[in-house]
């Protein structure tokens, strides 16, 4: 299983997410970094690959948050993409 961060690609525009902070903030990563991490994980026969160190730290923390807080944070982050 791969748990990639937001990766700025053509999908960003196709999905109407040009203004999303996900693709330009510290939570995003470049294609090359993610591809290298996936390949390395595959070669090591790892069941889960989290390509960046900061997401590796955040993943267990987010599981501890109440679902309502997680939903609120996601809505707040994605709100910039809503039609005006």
C-alpha positions as CSV (number, residue, x, y, z in Angstrom):
1,X,0.0,0.0,0.0
2,X,1.3,3.4,-1.0
3,X,0.4,6.5,1.1
4,X,1.6,9.3,-1.1
5,X,1.4,13.0,-0.3
6,X,-0.1,15.5,-2.7
7,X,2.0,15.6,-5.9
8,X,1.7,18.6,-8.2
9,X,0.8,17.1,-11.6
10,X,-1.7,17.7,-14.4
11,X,-4.3,16.0,-12.2
12,X,-4.3,19.2,-10.0
13,X,-5.8,21.3,-12.8
14,X,-8.1,18.5,-14.1
15,X,-9.6,18.2,-10.6
16,X,-10.0,21.9,-10.3
17,X,-7.6,22.1,-7.4
18,X,-5.3,24.8,-8.7
19,X,-5.7,26.9,-5.5
20,X,-5.3,24.0,-3.1
21,X,-2.6,24.5,-0.4
22,X,-2.1,20.7,-0.5
23,X,-0.1,21.0,-3.7
24,X,2.1,23.9,-2.7
25,X,2.6,23.5,1.0
26,X,4.9,21.4,3.1
27,X,2.6,18.4,2.8
28,X,3.3,18.0,-0.9
29,X,6.2,16.3,-2.6
30,X,7.7,15.9,-6.1
31,X,7.1,13.0,-8.4
32,X,10.7,11.8,-8.4
33,X,10.9,11.6,-4.5
34,X,7.7,9.6,-4.3
35,X,8.7,7.3,-7.2
36,X,12.1,6.5,-5.6
37,X,10.4,5.8,-2.3
38,X,7.9,3.5,-3.9
39,X,10.6,1.6,-5.8
40,X,12.7,1.3,-2.7
41,X,9.8,0.0,-0.8
42,X,9.0,-2.5,-3.5
43,X,12.6,-3.8,-3.6
44,X,12.5,-4.2,0.2
45,X,9.2,-6.1,0.0
46,X,7.5,-3.5,2.3
47,X,3.7,-3.8,2.7
48,X,3.3,0.0,3.3
49,X,5.3,2.8,1.8
50,X,5.0,6.4,3.1
51,X,7.3,8.4,0.9
52,X,8.1,11.3,3.1
53,X,9.5,11.4,6.7
54,X,7.0,14.0,7.9
55,X,4.0,11.9,6.7
56,X,5.6,8.9,8.4
57,X,5.5,10.9,11.7
58,X,2.0,12.3,11.0
59,X,0.3,9.0,10.1
60,X,0.1,7.5,13.6
61,X,-0.9,10.9,15.1
62,X,-3.8,11.4,12.8
63,X,-5.2,8.0,13.7
64,X,-5.5,9.2,17.3
65,X,-7.6,12.3,16.4
66,X,-11.3,12.3,16.7
67,X,-13.0,11.7,13.4
68,X,-14.9,15.1,13.6
69,X,-11.6,16.9,14.0
70,X,-10.1,15.1,11.0
71,X,-13.1,16.0,8.9
72,X,-13.0,19.6,10.0
73,X,-9.3,19.8,9.0
74,X,-9.9,18.2,5.6
75,X,-12.8,20.6,4.9
76,X,-10.7,23.6,5.9
77,X,-7.8,22.6,3.7
78,X,-10.0,21.8,0.7
79,X,-12.4,24.7,1.0
80,X,-10.2,27.0,-1.2
81,X,-11.2,24.8,-4.2
82,X,-15.0,25.3,-3.8
83,X,-16.7,27.3,-6.6
84,X,-17.3,30.9,-5.6
